[in-house]
């Protein structure tokens, strides 16, 4: 998911999606530890997508504090 797509989401939606990504990360890490994960690079991709969402959320929080 690109930043341009994420920055248009509301704060509530961002928090919801970040929590979903955290859950997916947990599942991927568990599968990886058990040797069931076919593509270990998917962990990196999920982590990066979550970072993009967290960056957008932090920017929105900073904008509201300035106002």
TIKOLSE-673009 format. One record per atom (N, C-alpha, C): residue in three letters; x, y, z negated. Coordinates in steps of 0.05 Angstrom, whole numbers, padded with zeros to 5 digits, always signed. Each point is the difference from the previous one (the first is absolute). Example, Ala and Ser with C-alpha at 12.3 -4.5 7.8 and 13.67 -1.06 7.14 Angstrom:
BEGIN
ALA+00264-00114-00156/ALA-00018+00024+00000/ALA+00018+00024+00000/SER-00007+00021+00014/SER+00016+00024-00001/SER-00015+00022-00014/
# end
This chain:
BEGIN
UNK+00017-00023+00000/UNK-00017+00023+00000/UNK+00018+00025+00000/UNK-00006+00018+00017/UNK+00017+00024+00003/UNK-00009+00021-00020/UNK+00019+00019-00006/UNK-00006+00021-00019/UNK-00023+00018+00011/UNK-00001+00004+00026/UNK-00021+00017+00011/UNK-00028-00012-00005/UNK-00001-00026-00002/UNK-00026-00013-00006/UNK-00006+00001-00029/UNK+00020-00001-00017/UNK-00003-00002-00029/UNK-00007+00028-00012/UNK+00012+00021+00011/UNK-00003+00026-00012/UNK-00029+00011+00001/UNK-00016-00011+00018/UNK-00028+00008+00002/UNK-00019-00014-00020/UNK+00010-00020-00014/UNK-00016-00014-00019/UNK-00004+00016-00026/UNK-00021-00005-00014/UNK-00005+00013-00026/UNK+00017-00012-00021/UNK+00002+00013-00023/UNK+00016-00010-00022/UNK-00011-00027-00010/UNK-00026-00002-00002/UNK-00013-00024-00010/UNK+00007-00024+00019/UNK-00002+00006+00026/UNK+00006-00021+00020/UNK+00029-00008-00001/UNK+00018+00019-00004/UNK+00029-00006-00002/UNK+00006-00017-00024/UNK-00012+00006-00023/UNK+00004-00015-00025/UNK-00010-00029+00005/UNK-00023-00002+00012/UNK-00012-00026+00005/UNK+00018-00017+00018/UNK+00011+00012+00021/UNK+00017-00014+00019/UNK+00027-00007-00012/UNK+00010+00018-00017/UNK+00026-00006-00014/UNK-00004-00024-00018/UNK-00022-00002-00015/UNK-00005-00023-00017/UNK-00003-00025+00016/UNK-00012+00001+00024/UNK-00003-00023+00017/UNK+00028-00009+00010/UNK+00017+00019+00007/UNK+00027-00006+00009/UNK+00016-00013-00023/UNK-00003+00010-00024/UNK+00014-00012-00023/UNK-00009-00029-00004/UNK-00025-00006+00004/UNK-00010-00027-00003/UNK+00011-00017+00023/UNK+00001+00010+00024/UNK+00011-00015+00023/UNK+00029-00005-00005/UNK+00015+00020-00011/UNK+00028-00004-00005/UNK+00005-00023-00020/UNK-00017+00000-00021/UNK+00002-00022-00020/UNK-00004-00027+00014/UNK-00021-00002+00016/UNK-00005-00025+00014/UNK+00023-00008+00018/UNK+00011+00019+00015/UNK+00022-00006+00018/UNK+00025-00009-00016/UNK+00005+00013-00022/UNK+00024-00008-00016/UNK-00004-00028-00012/UNK-00024-00006-00008/UNK-00005-00027-00011/UNK+00004-00021+00022/UNK-00011+00005+00023/UNK+00003-00018+00023/UNK+00029-00003+00007/UNK+00015+00022-00001/UNK+00029-00001+00007/UNK+00015-00017-00020/UNK-00007+00003-00026/UNK+00015-00015-00020/UNK-00006-00030+00001/UNK-00024-00006+00011/UNK-00007-00029+00003/UNK+00009-00011+00027/UNK+00010+00017+00017/UNK+00009-00009+00026/UNK-00022-00003+00020/UNK-00022+00013-00004/UNK-00023-00003+00018/UNK-00003+00023+00019/UNK+00017+00020-00003/UNK-00003+00024+00017/UNK+00015-00004+00026/UNK-00014+00002+00022/UNK+00012-00005+00027/UNK+00018+00023+00008/UNK-00008+00025-00006/UNK+00016+00023+00008/UNK+00006+00017-00024/UNK+00024-00003-00011/UNK+00008+00016-00024/UNK+00001+00030+00005/UNK+00002+00008+00025/UNK+00001+00029+00006/UNK-00027+00013-00005/UNK-00020-00016-00003/UNK-00027+00012-00006/UNK+00000+00014-00027/UNK+00018-00009-00018/UNK+00002+00013-00026/UNK+00011+00028+00003/UNK+00020+00003+00017/UNK+00011+00026+00005/UNK-00020+00019+00013/UNK-00015-00011+00019/UNK-00021+00017+00014/UNK-00021+00009-00019/UNK-00009-00017-00018/UNK-00021+00007-00019/UNK+00011+00021-00019/UNK+00025-00003-00009/UNK+00012+00019-00018/UNK+00002+00028+00013/UNK+00008+00000+00025/UNK+00002+00026+00014/UNK-00027+00013+00004/UNK-00020-00016+00007/UNK-00027+00012+00003/UNK-00010+00011-00026/UNK+00006-00014-00022/UNK-00009+00010-00026/UNK+00015+00026-00007/UNK+00026+00002+00007/UNK+00015+00024-00005/UNK-00011+00024+00016/UNK-00009-00005+00024/UNK-00012+00022+00016/UNK-00025+00010-00013/UNK-00017-00019-00010/UNK-00024+00008-00014/UNK+00005+00015-00025/UNK+00020-00009-00015/UNK+00007+00014-00025/UNK+00011+00028+00005/UNK+00015+00003+00022/UNK+00010+00026+00007/UNK-00023+00019+00006/UNK-00019-00009+00015/UNK-00023+00016+00007/UNK-00016+00008-00025/UNK-00003-00019-00018/UNK-00014+00005-00025/UNK+00014+00021-00017/UNK+00027-00002-00001/UNK+00015+00019-00015/UNK-00001+00028+00012/UNK-00001+00002+00026/UNK-00003+00025+00013/UNK-00027+00013-00005/UNK-00021-00016+00000/UNK-00026+00010-00006/UNK-00002+00009-00029/UNK+00013-00014-00019/UNK+00000+00008-00028/UNK+00015+00026-00003/UNK+00022+00003+00014/UNK+00016+00025-00002/UNK-00015+00024+00011/UNK-00016-00004+00021/UNK-00016+00021+00011/UNK-00022+00010-00019/UNK-00012-00019-00015/UNK-00021+00008-00019/UNK+00012+00014-00024/UNK+00025-00007-00008/UNK+00012+00014-00023/UNK+00008+00028+00007/UNK+00007+00005+00026/UNK+00008+00027+00008/UNK-00024+00018+00002/UNK-00023-00011+00006/UNK-00024+00017+00004/UNK-00012+00010-00026/
# end
